[in-house]
Amino acid sequence: MAQRDYYEILGVSRSATPEEIKSAYRRSARKLHPDVNKAKDAAERFKEATAAYEVLSDPQKRRMYDQFGHVGPPGADFARAAGGRGGRVYTWSSRGGQGPFGGAVPFDFEELFSASPFSGMSLKDLLAALGGRGRAGRRTRRAAQPAQDMEYPITLDFMQAVRGTTTRLELRRDDGSAEQIDVKIPPGVRQGSKVRVRGKGLAGGDLYIITRVRDHPYFRRDGTDIYLDLPISVGEAASGCEVTVPTVDGPAKLKVPPGTSGGTRLRLRERGVADPKGQARGHQYVVIKIVLPRQISEQGRRLLGEFDKTDPANPRKDVPW
């Protein structure tokens, strides 16, 4: 006899939520349980509903059922192993059985039902276990889960980490449900920073956002300070100049004093990163890089030679070697 579709048995759609599946099984139990229904087919229909609930209430079993139905994947059977809610849990195993569907063995209602903790329960106890009300009208409380913290890694752009941002996260719960939350990331987080969201872990624990930060094309970060390389010409280094440079707050004017050497660091005060702990903001340091033309004309060489003669200097005078 062909087995009925589990969603049809419980009277729910294939997109039903875990709560809708539980509610449908609770209704079936009230109607079909042997404690209240003595009809000849009631017990068998109750077994069907229980088997359907056993599969559809478990996210892993439900995914496999949605993909392969009663038959199961080719060359596999719905095998039993120790553990789970009722002392057993069902997992897919590849054993190459000789069933009538290319080696796959269909689900066994009796096997699933006998493994269910609901098979021997009174209607009162079953409804209490499902979070419903028994005949006494009192709700049985489940044992409280201990609070457990969770970690959630996210990747931020360099500027998001510097300026702060708000990001939307989707948290998957053990019961298969999803929750979307908006999390405010404060300015100044860095690689490996932890941002705590209270009460969004398991059973009331906290959620910790672990930040990863992408590199920037030209900014470098050291603590709360920002570094930027500035290429200038020999003439600009000798005579001085004013250059517009980028900062994390936008463009800024920078004066390069006459006679500036390569490697000199010029500071732009408080143009760095805000400290997440509320301390002083860092600075931006502009590192001078003197760049010669790739090709120097004969006249240029003569002029540079004249410069060395008129303003002689030994750049290696203070080196330790």
C-alpha positions as CSV (number, residue, x, y, z in Angstrom):
1,M,0.0,0.0,0.0
2,A,1.4,3.4,-0.9
3,Q,2.4,5.6,2.0
4,R,0.6,8.9,2.4
5,D,2.5,12.2,2.2
6,Y,3.5,13.3,5.7
7,Y,2.3,16.9,5.0
8,E,-1.0,15.6,3.9
9,I,-1.3,13.4,7.0
10,L,-0.9,16.5,9.3
11,G,-2.8,18.8,7.0
12,V,-0.1,21.4,6.6
13,S,1.7,22.9,3.6
14,R,5.2,22.0,2.6
15,S,6.3,25.5,3.8
16,A,4.8,25.0,7.3
17,T,6.8,26.4,10.2
18,P,7.9,24.1,13.1
19,E,5.2,25.6,15.3
20,E,2.5,25.0,12.6
21,I,3.6,21.3,12.4
22,K,3.5,20.9,16.2
23,S,0.1,22.5,16.4
24,A,-1.2,20.2,13.6
25,Y,0.1,17.1,15.4
26,R,-1.4,18.3,18.7
27,R,-4.8,18.5,17.0
28,S,-4.4,15.1,15.5
29,A,-3.4,13.6,18.9
30,R,-6.5,15.1,20.6
31,K,-8.7,13.6,17.9
32,L,-7.0,10.2,17.3
33,H,-5.3,9.2,20.5
34,P,-6.5,5.8,21.8
35,D,-7.5,7.4,25.1
36,V,-10.3,9.3,23.4
37,N,-11.0,7.6,20.0
38,K,-12.0,3.9,20.0
39,A,-12.6,3.6,16.3
40,K,-11.0,0.7,14.5
41,D,-8.7,2.9,12.3
42,A,-8.0,5.6,15.0
43,A,-4.9,3.8,16.3
44,E,-3.4,3.3,12.9
45,R,-4.1,7.0,11.9
46,F,-2.5,8.1,15.2
47,K,0.6,6.1,14.3
48,E,0.7,7.7,10.9
49,A,0.4,11.2,12.4
50,T,3.2,10.4,15.0
51,A,5.5,9.1,12.2
52,A,4.8,12.2,10.2
53,Y,5.6,14.4,13.2
54,E,8.8,12.5,14.0
55,V,10.2,13.3,10.6
56,L,8.8,16.8,10.0
57,S,9.7,18.1,13.4
58,D,13.4,17.2,12.9
59,P,15.2,19.6,10.5
60,Q,17.6,17.0,9.1
61,K,15.0,14.3,8.6
62,R,12.6,16.9,7.0
63,R,15.3,18.0,4.5
64,M,15.9,14.5,3.5
65,Y,12.2,13.7,3.2
66,D,11.6,16.9,1.2
67,Q,14.3,15.8,-1.2
68,F,13.7,12.1,-1.5
69,G,10.3,11.4,-0.1
70,H,9.5,8.0,1.5
71,V,11.9,6.1,-0.7
72,G,15.1,7.8,0.4
73,P,18.2,8.5,-1.6
74,P,19.3,5.9,-4.1
75,G,21.4,3.2,-2.5
76,A,20.5,4.3,1.0
77,D,18.1,3.4,3.7
78,F,16.7,5.2,6.7
79,A,18.9,3.5,9.3
80,R,18.5,3.6,13.1
81,A,21.2,4.6,15.5
82,A,21.4,5.2,19.3
83,G,20.5,8.6,20.7
84,G,17.8,11.2,20.0
85,R,14.6,12.2,21.7
86,G,13.1,8.8,22.1
87,G,16.3,6.9,22.7
88,R,16.9,6.6,18.9
89,V,17.6,8.8,16.0
90,Y,17.3,8.0,12.3
91,T,20.1,8.9,9.9
92,W,20.8,8.1,6.3
93,S,23.3,5.4,5.7
94,S,24.6,3.9,2.4
95,R,24.4,0.2,2.7
96,G,23.2,-0.8,-0.8
97,G,20.0,-2.6,0.3
98,Q,17.9,-4.6,-2.1
99,G,14.6,-2.7,-1.9
100,P,12.2,-2.4,-4.7
101,F,13.2,1.2,-5.6
102,G,16.8,0.7,-6.9
103,G,18.2,-0.4,-3.6
104,A,16.4,2.1,-1.4
105,V,14.2,0.9,1.4
106,P,11.0,3.0,2.2
107,F,10.3,4.4,5.6
108,D,8.8,2.0,8.1
109,F,5.8,3.5,10.0
110,E,5.9,0.8,12.7
111,E,9.6,1.2,13.2
112,L,9.4,5.0,13.5
113,F,6.4,4.8,15.8
114,S,7.9,2.3,18.1
115,A,10.9,4.5,18.5
116,S,8.8,7.5,19.3
117,P,8.5,8.7,23.0
118,F,4.8,9.4,22.2
119,S,3.9,5.8,21.4
120,G,3.3,4.9,25.1
121,M,2.2,8.2,26.4
122,S,-1.3,9.0,27.7
123,L,-3.0,11.9,25.9
124,K,-2.5,14.1,28.9
125,D,1.3,13.5,29.0
126,L,1.6,13.8,25.3
127,L,0.0,17.2,25.2
128,A,2.1,18.3,28.1
129,A,5.3,17.2,26.3
130,L,4.2,19.2,23.3
131,G,3.6,22.3,25.4
132,G,-0.2,22.0,25.2
133,R,-2.7,21.5,28.1
134,G,-3.6,18.0,29.5
135,R,-6.9,17.1,31.0
136,A,-6.0,18.7,34.3
137,G,-5.6,22.0,32.4
138,R,-2.1,22.6,33.7
139,R,0.9,23.2,31.5
140,T,4.0,21.2,32.1
141,R,7.1,23.3,32.0
142,R,10.1,22.0,30.1
143,A,13.4,21.9,31.9
144,A,15.1,25.3,31.4
145,Q,18.1,25.2,29.1
146,P,21.3,26.8,30.5
147,A,22.2,30.1,28.9
148,Q,24.9,29.8,26.2
149,D,26.8,32.5,24.4
150,M,27.2,32.3,20.7
151,E,29.7,33.8,18.2
152,Y,28.9,35.2,14.8
153,P,31.7,36.2,12.4
154,I,31.1,39.1,10.0
155,T,33.4,40.8,7.4
156,L,33.5,44.6,7.2
157,D,35.0,47.0,4.7
158,F,37.9,49.1,6.1
159,M,35.8,52.2,6.2
160,Q,32.9,50.5,7.9
161,A,35.2,49.4,10.7
162,V,36.6,52.9,11.0
163,R,33.3,54.8,10.9
164,G,31.0,52.2,12.4
165,T,27.9,50.7,10.7
166,T,24.7,48.9,11.2
167,T,24.3,45.4,9.8
168,R,21.4,43.0,9.6
169,L,22.0,39.4,10.8
170,E,19.9,36.3,10.4
171,L,20.1,33.9,13.3
172,R,19.1,30.3,12.8
173,R,17.6,28.6,15.9
174,D,17.7,25.0,16.9
175,D,14.0,24.6,16.1
176,G,14.6,25.6,12.5
177,S,13.2,29.1,12.9
178,A,15.1,32.3,11.8
179,E,15.3,35.7,13.5
180,Q,16.6,38.9,11.9
181,I,18.2,41.5,14.1
182,D,20.0,44.8,13.4
183,V,23.3,45.2,15.1
184,K,25.1,48.5,15.6
185,I,28.9,48.1,15.0
186,P,30.7,51.0,16.8
187,P,33.4,53.1,15.1
188,G,36.9,51.8,15.6
189,V,36.5,48.0,15.6
190,R,39.5,46.1,14.2
191,Q,40.4,42.6,13.2
192,G,39.1,40.2,15.9
193,S,37.0,42.7,17.8
194,K,34.0,41.4,19.7
195,V,30.7,43.3,19.8
196,R,28.3,41.9,22.4
197,V,24.5,41.7,21.8
198,R,22.8,40.9,25.1
199,G,20.3,38.1,25.2
200,K,20.6,36.9,21.6
201,G,22.5,33.8,22.3
202,L,21.0,30.4,23.2
203,A,18.5,30.4,26.0
204,G,19.1,34.0,26.9
205,G,22.9,34.0,26.5
206,D,24.8,36.7,24.7
207,L,25.7,36.9,21.0
208,Y,29.3,38.0,20.2
209,I,29.9,39.5,16.8
210,I,33.5,38.7,15.7
211,T,34.7,41.3,13.2
212,R,37.0,40.7,10.2
213,V,38.3,43.8,8.3
214,R,39.3,43.9,4.7
215,D,42.4,45.8,3.7
216,H,42.2,49.3,2.1
217,P,43.8,50.1,-1.2
218,Y,46.0,52.9,0.3
219,F,45.2,53.4,4.0
220,R,47.0,51.3,6.6
221,R,46.0,51.1,10.2
222,D,48.1,50.7,13.3
223,G,46.0,50.8,16.4
224,T,44.0,54.0,16.2
225,D,46.5,55.7,13.8
226,I,46.1,55.8,10.0
227,Y,49.1,55.8,7.6
228,L,49.2,57.0,4.0
229,D,52.2,57.1,1.6
230,L,52.6,60.4,-0.3
231,P,54.8,60.4,-3.5
232,I,56.4,63.8,-4.2
233,S,59.0,65.0,-6.7
234,V,62.6,66.0,-5.9
235,G,61.7,69.6,-6.6
236,E,58.7,69.5,-4.3
237,A,60.8,67.9,-1.6
238,A,63.5,70.6,-2.0
239,S,61.2,73.7,-2.3
240,G,58.2,72.5,-0.2
241,C,54.7,72.3,-1.5
242,E,51.0,72.0,-0.4
243,V,49.2,68.8,-1.4
244,T,45.6,67.6,-1.0
245,V,45.6,64.1,0.6
246,P,42.7,61.7,1.4
247,T,41.7,61.0,5.0
248,V,39.0,58.9,6.5
249,D,37.0,62.1,7.0
250,G,37.6,63.4,3.4
251,P,40.2,65.4,1.6
252,A,42.6,67.6,3.6
253,K,45.4,70.1,2.8
254,L,48.9,69.1,3.9
255,K,52.0,71.4,3.8
256,V,55.3,69.7,3.0
257,P,58.1,71.9,4.4
258,P,61.1,72.7,2.2
259,G,64.0,70.2,2.5
260,T,61.7,67.3,3.5
261,S,63.5,63.9,3.2
262,G,62.0,60.6,2.0
263,G,60.5,58.6,4.9
264,T,59.5,61.7,6.9
265,R,56.2,61.3,8.6
266,L,53.9,64.4,8.6
267,R,51.0,64.3,11.1
268,L,47.4,65.3,10.6
269,R,46.0,65.6,14.2
270,E,43.0,63.5,15.1
271,R,42.4,62.3,11.6
272,G,42.8,58.7,12.6
273,V,40.4,56.1,14.1
274,A,38.0,56.7,17.1
275,D,38.7,54.4,20.0
276,P,35.8,52.1,20.7
277,K,36.4,52.5,24.4
278,G,35.9,56.3,24.2
279,Q,39.6,57.3,24.5
280,A,41.3,59.9,22.3
281,R,41.1,59.6,18.6
282,G,44.2,58.6,16.7
283,H,46.1,60.6,14.1
284,Q,46.9,60.2,10.4
285,Y,50.5,60.1,9.4
286,V,51.6,60.9,5.8
287,V,54.8,59.2,4.9
288,I,56.9,61.1,2.3
289,K,58.1,59.1,-0.7
290,I,60.5,61.0,-3.0
291,V,60.0,59.8,-6.6
292,L,62.5,60.5,-9.4
293,P,61.3,60.5,-13.1
294,R,61.8,57.3,-14.9
295,Q,63.8,59.1,-17.6
296,I,66.0,62.1,-16.8
297,S,67.1,64.4,-19.6
298,E,70.7,65.5,-20.0
299,Q,69.7,69.0,-18.8
300,G,68.0,67.5,-15.8
301,R,71.2,65.6,-14.9
302,R,73.3,68.8,-15.2
303,L,70.9,70.7,-13.0
304,L,70.9,68.0,-10.3
305,G,74.7,67.9,-10.5
306,E,74.8,71.7,-10.0
307,F,72.4,71.3,-7.1
308,D,74.8,68.8,-5.4
309,K,77.7,71.3,-5.9
310,T,75.9,74.3,-4.6
311,D,74.2,72.5,-1.7
312,P,76.5,69.7,-0.8
313,A,75.3,67.1,1.7
314,N,76.2,63.5,2.7
315,P,73.0,61.5,3.0
316,R,74.9,58.6,4.6
317,K,76.7,60.6,7.3
318,D,74.6,59.2,10.1
319,V,74.1,55.6,9.0
320,P,75.4,53.0,11.6
321,W,77.4,51.1,9.1
